[in-house]
Amino acid sequence: MQIESAVSLKPYNSFGLPAVAHTLVRITGDADVRRVVDHPQLGRSPKFILGGGSNIILTRDMPQVVLKVEVMGKRLLEERADAWVVEAGAGENWHDFVAWTLAQDHPGLENLALIPGTVGASPVQNIGAYGIEMKDRFESLDCVDLLTGRTLTLNAETCAFGYRDSEFKRSLAGRVLITRVRFRLPKPWQPVLGYLELERKMTETGTFTPTPQQVADWICAIRRAKLPDPAVVGNAGSFFKNPVVTPEQCRDIIGRDPEIVHYPMPDGSMKLAAGWMIDACGWKGKTVGRAGVYEKQALVLVNRGGAIGSEVMTLALAIQESVYGRFGIRLETEPVVV
Ligand code: EPU
């Protein structure tokens, strides 16, 4: 196990924010985690788990031991009558994994193509897009307890997935390190095409029974058209969650702003489009310091070049205040702010 000191985290976070890890250890398997747990100094130190860095805002240097997850490998674990079960190491790039499942003819993750980040981070915030959430395809995961070094297998119930949420953001935060995730891809494959932008693609191309690869290509085109590529413009995807309100609150807001974009949720509550609200407050394309609001999607904050974490958070606070002032809604940040 190699212990690295004073490591710049700028290349390891998709917003491109500067921060230094006092100590960094690369984790390639469960045994590496056990070595850290048993280490005389590192074992007792606070730890921070770093995946692909696509969902964090770094506002300061990291005194904790940064565990950079680099567990690799992907395989078909089991073929059942009604599903394929595939497994990937937590350090695998998410999109490469999705592309691999399609190449192997194990479809089911295509709506989640091109989401930045790693496989290991996907359960933490229960990534979702275009009508599918990770939890809809989740089978189980392995993680290592950072106090005991024991490997545990957790099912969906224990992970308690919610909208951009899971137990890994609550009681398990900083307590376990996810090493492998397994997904159940139902057979026969059924495309999920209910999203308006996908319906538009079907009409445009005249293809109403697309292949899984066709759906993946559409998703990539839709995302590229409105979300910035982190390799070109630093960002962390959606910066705020879409707020969920009661039907009464929603009616009240519609009374004042009839155009507000809203969706009914299965439990009767209403989800409001935070991007629409931020846009309505006039933020789209604006810049504050070296941070800005993306021109094509107001829910995404971007690094205009050389931004530091506190500039991003100053902009985020100003947006939260104006949305609260106009709609009475407090927007919650989606990435983890460190
Ligand atoms: N809208 C505006 N102006 C904007 C942005 C959005 O009017 O600047 C309107 C759109 O026209 C649309 C509505 O708001 O009517 C919703 O916008 P969009 O369809 O782009 O989706 P979103 O709710 O902003 C969510 C996810 C995305 C995911 C898309 C597609 C969250 C926080 N974000 O965005 O996830 O790709 O739906 O499923 O739930 C991410 O989490 O990083 C992410 C990109």
Residues whose N, C-alpha, C, O or C-beta is under 5 A from the ligand:
A	BS01	EPU	G128 A129 Y130 G131 A236 G237 S238 F240 K241 N242 V261 A273 G275 W276 D279 K296 Q297 A298 L299
